[in-house]
Amino acid sequence: MVLDSTLDLQRSQAFLLDARGTERGFFDGAVLGARGLGFEYIAYLIGVPDVEFGWRFVMTGNLPRVWQERYVRRAYHVIDPTVHYAMRAATPMAWTRDLFAGEMLNALARDTLAIGFNHGWTQPLHDSSGAFAVLTLARRGGHLCASELKSKQPMMQWLARVVHQRLFGEFQAWQRNAAIGRLTERELMCLRLAAEGATAADISDTSGVGERTVNFHMANAISKLGAANKTHAVVLAMRLGLLD
């Protein structure tokens, strides 16, 4: 399976500047929690449905910076088996680097091996809006045996839920604030009326501005929200709470 998707590096960087700044203590605590459970690395990736790209992703973690940059540059999220698994499953999965075997995964396997990313555990996390996230704990050595999983998995799942609740909530708030900051009151008015089923002509009659101006404001709103069309823009605005 190949995803029609994008890992939005600009959005990741902007969000993480805020999240890693204002929530730095929380994230450092999550890293310490992962290490206390025997894992060197913790990674968290959010996938959000997108009409144009299929999915948009943002990512954070304490993985080596060179690895994160390579993951984004080479679009590894498109072939990453842990991401594909998390999209369709709810139960956690323990894995080794053998998971990345196969011709399509050669580059990913090689880069994974280069940083000693040998053993890991992935917890899918799903949201009612259709978004999902992946929390991964990984380490260089030490196979995850059944007894270790049995004793540690409850705490691993607890950590995954805590990170997800905090960072996904932060991402939604950041995304909402960013969208609010970009939209003018006229654009919000057009979106609100469109959400009620009004056409451009209806909005023109209600607002007293020309239909061409209404279409201009709607086009701006579509562009600022990164939407594919008017319907998608209204859905995104509702999902972000902009029309409340």
N, C-alpha and C positions, 0 to 999 in steps of 0.2 A: 504494500500500500504506500502510495506517495501522496503527501499532503499538498494541496494548493494553499500555500500559507507564506507568512513572512514573520521573521523574528525582528521586531521593530527596535533596532538598536538605539535610535534617538529617544524613543519613548521609554525604553528601559533605563537609559542613562538619566533622563530627566526625573523619572519616578524615583530611581534609586538614590539620586542626590538628596531628595527629600526624605525618603524612607530610611536610608542609612545615616542621615544626619539627625533628624528628629527622633528616630527610633533606634539609634545606634546601640544604646544600652540593651534594648530588647534583642536585637540581632546578635550582639556579642553573647548574650545569655543563651540564645539558641545554639550558637557554635559550641559553647561550653557544655551544653546539654548533650549535643551530639558526641563530643569527645568523652564525656562521662559514660556514654553508652558504648564506647569503643570505636568510634568513627572519626576519621580525620576531617572529612569533608561533609558539608551540608549544602544542598542546592535546592532552590525553589523556583519553579517555572509556572507561569500563568498562561493559559490559552483562552482567548476570547473569540467567539464567533464573529466573522466579518464577511459581509456579502461579496466584497470585491476579491479578497484574498483567501476566503475559506476560513482561515484562522489567523489571528495576530497573537504573538507571544511576547512576554517580557520575562526576564530572568534575573535572579540574584543568587548569591552564594559565596562561600569562602574558597571556592576552587581557584587554582592559580590563574592570575589575570591572563597569561598567554593562552591558557586553555579556553577561557571564556571568550576571548577575542576570536580565536580560531573557530570555536563552535558557531559563533554568529557569522563570521566571514564565510565559512564553508557551508552554512545553512544545514548543520547536522540535525537540527530539530526535525527536518523533513524525513530523515531516515532513522532517527533514533528509536530503537525498539522499546525503550522505556516510555517514551512519549506515546507511541502507538498503543502500547498496552494500557496506559493510563486513560486514554480516550474512551476505551470500551469496557474497562473493568473498574471494580470498586475495592477489590481485595488487594492487600499488599503482595509484593513479589520480591523474593530474594534472588540475586543473580551473581554471576561471575563474568569475567571478560569473554567467556565462551558465548555469551548472549550476543556479542557483537560480531560473531563469525559470519562469513558469507561474502560473496563477491561485492555486493552493493555496499557492504559495511567495512571494506578493507581500510579505507582512510580513517574512518572513525575508530576502528579497532586499533590501528597503528598509533593514533594520537592518544587514545585512551591508555594504551600500554605504556606510552612514553612518560606519562606522569604517574604510572603505577596505580591506575584506577582499576583495581583488580576484582574487588568484591563489593557488592552494594545491596541496597534494599530500597525499593520504591513504593510509595504509598500514593495511589490516585485519590484526588479530592474533587468532588463534583458540586456544582452550584445550581440552584434552581433556575437561573437565567440561561443556562446552557453552557456557561463557562466551566472550565476545569483547571485543576492545578496538579503539579507533580512535586512531591517532596522526596528527595533522594538523600540517603546517607551512604557514604562510601569510604573505603579505606584501601591502603596498599596491600596489606597481607592479612592472612587469617580467614579461612573459609568460614562462612556463616553456617554452622552446624545446627541441627534440629534442636538440640538442648539449649543453645544460646538464643535461638529465635524464640523458643517457648518462654524462656525467662525474661527476655528483654523486649519482646514485641509489644506488649501492652504499653510500656513507657515510650517506645518508638512511635506508636500510633498516637499516643497522647501528645508528644512533641510535634508530630505532623499537624494535628488538629489546631494546636495553639499557634503555630507559625502561620497556618493557613488563615485562621480567623483574624489574626492581627494584620498580616501583610496584604491579604486579599481585601480586607476592609480599608486599609491604607491606600491600596491601589484604586479602589472604587472612588474613595473620597478625592484622591489626587486627580483622577480622570474627570470627575464631575467638576471640580474647581477649575481645572484647565479649560474645560469646555465652556463653563460659565464665563470665564474671563475672555474668551474669544467671541462669544455671541453678543450682539447688540440687542437692545430691548425690542426693536422692530423685528429682528430675526426670530427672537423668542415668541413674539406675538404671532408671527406667521406660523411657526411650528405648533403653537397651542391651538390655533384655529384649524390648522390642517389635521391635527389629532382628533378634532371633533367632526371631521369629514368635510370641512369647507374647501371649496375649490379656490383657485387664484381669483376668479371673478367675485366669489363670495367674500373673500378676505378684502378685496378692493372696496366692495360696497360697505363692509363693516368698518374698515379703517379710514376710508376717505382718501386713500392714495391710489394712484393708477395701477392697473393690472401689471404693466411692465415693471413698475417699481416693486410690486409684490414678488414677481418672479425673480427680480434682482436680489431681494433680501433672502428669498428661499434658496437661490443658487449659492449665496454666500454661506448660509447655514449648512447646506449640504457639504460644501468644501471644508468648512471649519471643523465639522464633526467627522470628516473622513468617510462620509457616507456615499453609497453608490447612486442613490436617487432620493426623491422626497419621502417616499414611504420608509426607506431605511433610516433617513435622518430623524423622522418622527419616532421610530422605534428606539433608536439610540438615545434620543433626548428623553423619552419616557423611562428607559432603563437607567439613565443617569440621574433621574429625579429632577430634570430641568424644567418640567412642565407642571410641577406640583403647585 
